[in-house]
Amino acid sequence: FVDDEVDVLAGLRRSLRRQRKTWQMRFESDPLRALEVVDDGGADVIVSDLRMPRFDGVELLRRIRERHPEVIRVVLSGYAEASQEREAYHLAHRFLPKPCPPEQLVSTLRQAVELRGLLTSPQLRNLVGGVDELPAVPEIYAQLSTALHDHDTEAADVARLISTDAALVAAVLRAANSAMFARLQPVSRVRDAVVHLGRRLVTMMVLGMSAHRSFERLGVPRAEVRRVQARALTTADLAARIVARGGREHAYAAGMLHDIGQLVLSVTLGERYVHLRRRARDEGLRLVDVETAELGAHHATVGGYLLGLWGLPGAVVAAVSAHHDDRRPADEPPATRAVYLAQRVVGALRGGEHVDGETLTAWGFGRAERLQAEDWLAHQGQSTRRW
């Protein structure tokens, strides 16, 4: 923990005293001393303020990313110059307000520590954590997430943030008027869409759209981004339909982001990843099997790791990480099950296969899930019955 105000550090030490038996924690008021601690291998996670004299938080995070990209970087700041905030958005994985509720801080740090068990390859952790071009959490998602933690935030405030981006406005209105969410009267205002869909679901929709677009700006070919995004939208739509009650927002978010690991690997590996994809296609192999053999992990776990760095809910991270895992535990979370089933259907359809009720049952769809999937397939123009 790095902050030039000793009173702030003392408050953090008090609020985290129950974690002393679980975590080893250091509290430093001097950023240069904190950098020395990290250089000595003394940190998995660093939590830093931005406004500090002589050596600010932006420069500290930049040096840590360059020297130790595997270290998870969290900003804890109450106020910073606009230029500092813009730079920090490209350097930090998470942003927390100061003062921060102790339970939110503990939850954030616990998730960060647990991430190391998800992606065990140090090489891939370095790639995901440190490549200059790899996007940090999209700025608008970070702003919406902060707004959601403020109990005074209203639908109009969320709508105002979304309205700064015409493409996001179009996506939210399209979703609000889709067959899954539509009301009797068309929704034409962003504020009404936020009220109708719910602030959390809208936030997840915004994340999915802005996350994919950020990779296009980083040089991933537009056709590749559009391919991933088109499949994501379809998978999210089906996953949100078949998910058990209460898990819709997580299923939708995980469906939207389930293949984001492919874009991460496109950025970090470049031509090497193009060759991996080509080999899988030419030899008729599953891409995840080729990735695992060559890299020690596949795009699902890489995507889950990135989303964990961004601070998405554990249910979303788990669903993305496991969407290619054919070993289905009986007690799997609703979103994980829904995304796994949805991506199987969407993958089969895109491969030109016919999907009918018997196929859905063979894949493990329950009766209620199968009925929802059959209705969805009918809307796609495909009958699930064999004539």
Legacy VTK file of the C-alpha trace (Angstrom):
# vtk DataFile Version 3.0
C-alpha trace
ASCII
DATASET POLYDATA
POINTS 387 float
0.000 0.000 0.000
1.502 3.313 -1.086
0.274 6.729 0.049
2.227 9.797 1.108
-0.322 10.530 3.865
0.640 8.517 6.943
-2.856 8.929 8.405
-4.325 7.201 5.348
-1.869 4.325 5.731
-2.736 4.044 9.415
-6.420 3.848 8.522
-5.741 1.132 5.958
-3.701 -0.823 8.485
-6.576 -0.677 10.989
-9.260 -1.640 8.475
-7.219 -4.626 7.262
-6.021 -5.923 10.623
-8.216 -9.035 10.336
-6.325 -10.028 7.191
-2.898 -10.091 8.877
-2.966 -13.869 9.303
-3.870 -14.351 5.646
-1.832 -11.713 3.811
1.621 -10.246 4.205
1.144 -6.486 3.920
3.540 -3.541 3.640
2.579 0.113 4.060
4.921 2.669 2.476
4.692 6.462 2.378
7.653 6.746 -0.011
6.906 5.557 -3.583
10.596 4.956 -4.292
10.849 2.707 -1.258
7.724 0.876 -2.441
9.382 0.326 -5.816
12.401 -1.194 -4.073
10.111 -3.599 -2.205
8.527 -4.712 -5.476
11.967 -5.032 -7.099
12.957 -7.380 -4.276
10.038 -9.651 -5.177
7.924 -8.529 -2.273
4.508 -7.972 -3.873
1.773 -9.759 -5.796
-0.520 -6.715 -5.671
0.234 -3.013 -5.276
-2.358 -0.453 -4.165
-1.312 3.140 -4.770
-2.582 6.683 -4.498
-2.075 8.923 -7.544
-1.338 12.345 -6.062
2.019 12.193 -4.329
4.881 14.725 -4.312
8.139 14.194 -6.228
7.138 10.774 -7.564
3.449 10.326 -8.307
1.372 7.178 -8.571
1.295 7.219 -12.369
5.079 7.008 -12.594
5.162 4.309 -9.910
2.626 2.174 -11.783
4.441 2.714 -15.078
7.745 1.496 -13.665
6.123 -1.498 -11.998
4.422 -2.480 -15.246
7.736 -2.255 -17.098
9.758 -4.191 -14.513
7.151 -6.526 -13.005
4.158 -6.890 -15.335
2.808 -9.828 -13.331
2.089 -7.575 -10.316
-1.581 -6.574 -10.163
-1.933 -2.786 -10.040
-4.754 -1.072 -8.124
-5.379 2.670 -7.781
-6.901 3.930 -4.518
-7.469 7.639 -4.968
-9.999 10.275 -4.018
-8.919 13.055 -6.331
-6.382 13.427 -9.112
-5.698 15.735 -12.009
-7.578 14.805 -15.176
-4.301 14.092 -16.980
-3.222 11.738 -14.176
-6.511 9.857 -14.307
-6.288 9.398 -18.077
-2.769 7.999 -17.812
-3.694 5.792 -14.875
-6.551 4.214 -16.837
-3.921 2.707 -19.144
-1.690 1.500 -16.315
-3.937 0.193 -13.546
-6.097 -2.907 -13.483
-8.530 -1.654 -10.847
-9.744 1.699 -9.525
-11.134 2.187 -6.035
-12.467 5.375 -4.424
-10.822 6.935 -1.385
-12.135 6.553 1.225
-13.029 2.988 0.276
-15.408 0.778 2.303
-13.267 -1.928 3.983
-15.423 -4.749 2.622
-14.979 -3.475 -0.956
-11.224 -3.178 -0.499
-10.920 -6.671 0.999
-13.099 -8.177 -1.727
-11.010 -6.527 -4.447
-7.716 -7.698 -2.983
-8.983 -11.217 -2.319
-10.071 -11.550 -5.939
-6.695 -10.244 -7.119
-4.800 -12.800 -5.040
-7.027 -15.668 -6.179
-6.387 -14.793 -9.832
-2.865 -16.168 -9.617
-4.346 -19.641 -9.330
-6.383 -19.186 -12.514
-3.486 -18.534 -14.886
-0.552 -20.550 -13.584
1.836 -19.851 -16.469
4.180 -16.996 -15.399
4.873 -16.214 -19.057
1.197 -15.684 -19.839
0.664 -13.697 -16.635
3.457 -11.394 -17.746
1.920 -11.024 -21.197
-1.589 -10.305 -19.950
-0.414 -8.039 -17.155
2.231 -6.014 -18.866
1.944 -5.525 -22.606
1.826 -1.798 -23.267
-1.028 -2.026 -25.729
-3.227 -4.378 -23.727
-6.243 -2.318 -22.696
-6.921 -1.580 -19.079
-10.521 -1.685 -17.942
-12.511 0.514 -20.357
-12.856 3.975 -18.877
-16.624 4.206 -19.257
-17.060 0.846 -17.496
-14.890 2.049 -14.617
-17.019 5.193 -14.356
-20.267 3.208 -14.408
-18.954 0.766 -11.799
-18.048 3.645 -9.509
-21.502 5.124 -10.032
-23.154 1.817 -9.101
-21.425 1.881 -5.708
-22.958 5.309 -5.054
-26.448 4.823 -3.630
-27.413 8.306 -4.845
-26.798 7.414 -8.497
-29.978 7.485 -10.572
-30.864 6.127 -14.000
-30.400 9.597 -15.474
-26.779 9.668 -14.261
-26.053 6.311 -15.911
-27.782 7.444 -19.100
-25.696 10.625 -19.140
-22.461 8.610 -19.123
-23.648 6.280 -21.885
-24.882 9.170 -24.021
-21.311 10.349 -24.605
-20.868 7.448 -27.057
-23.298 7.111 -29.975
-22.424 3.456 -30.604
-23.172 2.540 -26.981
-26.466 4.425 -27.132
-27.459 2.411 -30.193
-26.449 -0.893 -28.565
-28.395 -0.229 -25.349
-31.525 0.885 -27.192
-31.307 -2.118 -29.514
-31.105 -4.460 -26.520
-34.013 -2.762 -24.749
-36.174 -3.281 -27.836
-35.003 -6.836 -28.569
-37.315 -9.836 -28.326
-35.822 -10.837 -24.974
-36.361 -7.510 -23.200
-38.974 -5.671 -25.282
-42.010 -3.960 -23.747
-45.341 -3.203 -25.386
-44.164 0.334 -26.133
-40.830 0.878 -27.948
-38.002 2.331 -25.852
-36.462 5.406 -27.476
-34.626 7.144 -24.612
-31.449 5.886 -22.958
-32.793 6.725 -19.510
-35.887 4.581 -20.129
-33.668 1.758 -21.390
-31.602 1.927 -18.192
-34.751 1.754 -16.057
-36.158 -1.112 -18.130
-32.999 -3.232 -18.299
-31.517 -2.355 -14.920
-28.323 -0.450 -14.228
-26.160 -3.523 -13.668
-27.192 -5.255 -16.887
-26.656 -2.038 -18.855
-23.196 -1.698 -17.318
-22.326 -5.223 -18.475
-23.612 -4.460 -21.981
-21.474 -1.333 -22.131
-18.426 -3.294 -20.996
-18.893 -5.908 -23.713
-19.200 -3.336 -26.482
-16.361 -1.082 -25.328
-14.004 -3.981 -24.540
-14.206 -5.406 -28.055
-13.761 -2.006 -29.667
-10.650 -1.296 -27.598
-8.856 -4.211 -29.270
-9.674 -2.882 -32.729
-7.964 0.380 -31.804
-4.904 -1.630 -30.766
-4.377 -3.113 -34.197
-6.372 -6.349 -34.125
-7.878 -6.609 -37.637
-11.398 -5.247 -37.787
-12.692 -8.464 -39.339
-11.336 -10.454 -36.381
-12.889 -8.112 -33.819
-16.219 -8.161 -35.652
-16.136 -11.974 -35.820
-15.610 -12.249 -32.068
-18.181 -9.551 -31.346
-20.866 -11.096 -33.570
-20.456 -14.469 -31.892
-20.405 -12.767 -28.490
-23.692 -10.946 -29.046
-25.411 -14.147 -30.159
-23.996 -16.183 -27.280
-24.950 -13.521 -24.732
-28.503 -13.390 -26.053
-28.978 -17.164 -25.781
-27.175 -17.472 -22.425
-29.404 -14.792 -20.898
-32.478 -16.684 -22.105
-31.587 -20.110 -20.751
-29.926 -19.096 -17.473
-31.610 -20.022 -14.226
-33.592 -17.263 -12.581
-31.501 -14.504 -11.044
-28.331 -14.990 -13.089
-29.217 -13.043 -16.225
-26.798 -10.119 -15.905
-23.819 -12.406 -15.220
-24.763 -14.798 -18.025
-25.152 -11.926 -20.473
-21.815 -10.376 -19.509
-19.960 -13.694 -19.695
-21.555 -14.459 -23.050
-20.489 -11.064 -24.379
-16.912 -11.576 -23.198
-16.433 -15.340 -23.439
-13.943 -15.180 -26.335
-12.141 -11.985 -25.332
-9.093 -14.139 -24.578
-8.689 -14.664 -28.329
-8.287 -10.909 -28.766
-5.821 -10.782 -25.864
-3.682 -13.460 -27.505
-3.934 -11.674 -30.860
-2.452 -8.555 -29.256
0.192 -10.289 -27.166
1.357 -12.978 -29.625
0.710 -11.367 -33.006
1.618 -13.605 -35.954
2.312 -16.549 -33.684
-1.351 -16.636 -32.718
-2.419 -16.349 -36.358
-0.395 -19.501 -37.054
-1.954 -21.296 -34.059
-5.446 -20.523 -35.312
-4.541 -21.586 -38.850
-3.077 -24.863 -37.620
-6.216 -25.665 -35.624
-8.399 -24.950 -38.653
-6.275 -26.824 -41.210
-5.788 -29.913 -39.032
-9.359 -30.020 -37.762
-8.265 -29.561 -34.140
-9.976 -27.676 -31.343
-8.357 -24.281 -30.924
-8.252 -24.678 -27.136
-6.266 -27.917 -27.486
-3.690 -26.308 -29.788
-3.403 -23.281 -27.490
-2.913 -25.453 -24.415
-0.236 -27.568 -26.105
1.690 -24.506 -27.306
1.087 -21.987 -24.522
0.222 -23.972 -21.417
-3.217 -22.321 -21.265
-6.060 -21.479 -23.638
-7.989 -18.353 -24.511
-10.789 -19.061 -22.022
-8.477 -18.914 -18.997
-6.572 -15.963 -20.474
-9.859 -14.100 -20.934
-10.994 -14.983 -17.427
-7.700 -13.714 -16.029
-8.047 -10.364 -17.805
-11.633 -9.945 -16.611
-10.513 -10.769 -13.091
-7.866 -8.056 -13.349
-10.617 -5.694 -14.425
-12.601 -6.614 -11.327
-15.617 -8.264 -12.906
-17.795 -10.386 -10.611
-16.475 -13.845 -9.823
-19.482 -15.441 -11.532
-18.514 -13.787 -14.828
-14.826 -14.697 -14.495
-15.726 -18.331 -13.718
-18.150 -18.602 -16.642
-15.645 -17.207 -19.144
-12.790 -19.357 -17.808
-14.796 -22.602 -18.003
-16.792 -22.175 -21.196
-14.748 -24.853 -23.010
-14.563 -27.260 -20.066
-16.570 -30.376 -20.959
-16.404 -31.664 -17.384
-19.621 -30.237 -15.967
-19.908 -30.389 -12.162
-23.396 -30.960 -10.800
-23.283 -27.771 -8.724
-21.872 -25.425 -11.371
-23.034 -21.786 -11.121
-25.994 -20.796 -13.339
-24.011 -18.361 -15.505
-21.239 -20.914 -16.105
-23.737 -23.524 -17.243
-25.678 -21.097 -19.438
-22.600 -19.792 -21.274
-21.204 -23.285 -21.826
-24.485 -24.472 -23.351
-25.008 -21.283 -25.368
-21.554 -21.311 -26.949
-22.034 -24.953 -27.989
-25.231 -24.065 -29.832
-23.798 -20.931 -31.441
-20.612 -22.738 -32.454
-22.604 -25.537 -34.073
-24.815 -23.108 -35.989
-21.833 -21.137 -37.253
-20.271 -24.401 -38.367
-23.330 -25.150 -40.493
-24.734 -27.871 -38.229
-28.432 -28.430 -37.637
-29.424 -28.228 -33.969
-32.631 -29.948 -32.907
-34.307 -30.916 -29.654
-32.509 -34.260 -29.523
-29.161 -32.515 -29.909
-29.974 -30.085 -27.110
-30.944 -32.941 -24.803
-27.749 -34.841 -25.656
-25.701 -31.744 -24.773
-27.266 -31.649 -21.322
-30.043 -29.084 -21.716
-32.739 -29.464 -19.089
-36.388 -29.261 -20.107
-36.812 -25.556 -19.291
-33.458 -24.715 -20.901
-34.363 -26.684 -24.019
-37.697 -24.885 -24.403
-35.971 -21.509 -24.154
-33.312 -22.592 -26.649
-35.916 -23.924 -29.087
-37.783 -20.622 -28.910
-34.523 -18.753 -29.495
-33.644 -20.967 -32.463
-37.079 -20.351 -33.947
-36.398 -16.607 -33.776
-33.127 -17.275 -35.626
-35.128 -18.886 -38.418
-34.214 -22.500 -37.630
-36.700 -25.159 -36.634
-35.546 -27.599 -33.973
-37.744 -30.400 -35.294
-36.747 -32.932 -37.917
-39.395 -33.411 -40.572
LINES 1 388
387 0 1 2 3 4 5 6 7 8 9 10 11 12 13 14 15 16 17 18 19 20 21 22 23 24 25 26 27 28 29 30 31 32 33 34 35 36 37 38 39 40 41 42 43 44 45 46 47 48 49 50 51 52 53 54 55 56 57 58 59 60 61 62 63 64 65 66 67 68 69 70 71 72 73 74 75 76 77 78 79 80 81 82 83 84 85 86 87 88 89 90 91 92 93 94 95 96 97 98 99 100 101 102 103 104 105 106 107 108 109 110 111 112 113 114 115 116 117 118 119 120 121 122 123 124 125 126 127 128 129 130 131 132 133 134 135 136 137 138 139 140 141 142 143 144 145 146 147 148 149 150 151 152 153 154 155 156 157 158 159 160 161 162 163 164 165 166 167 168 169 170 171 172 173 174 175 176 177 178 179 180 181 182 183 184 185 186 187 188 189 190 191 192 193 194 195 196 197 198 199 200 201 202 203 204 205 206 207 208 209 210 211 212 213 214 215 216 217 218 219 220 221 222 223 224 225 226 227 228 229 230 231 232 233 234 235 236 237 238 239 240 241 242 243 244 245 246 247 248 249 250 251 252 253 254 255 256 257 258 259 260 261 262 263 264 265 266 267 268 269 270 271 272 273 274 275 276 277 278 279 280 281 282 283 284 285 286 287 288 289 290 291 292 293 294 295 296 297 298 299 300 301 302 303 304 305 306 307 308 309 310 311 312 313 314 315 316 317 318 319 320 321 322 323 324 325 326 327 328 329 330 331 332 333 334 335 336 337 338 339 340 341 342 343 344 345 346 347 348 349 350 351 352 353 354 355 356 357 358 359 360 361 362 363 364 365 366 367 368 369 370 371 372 373 374 375 376 377 378 379 380 381 382 383 384 385 386
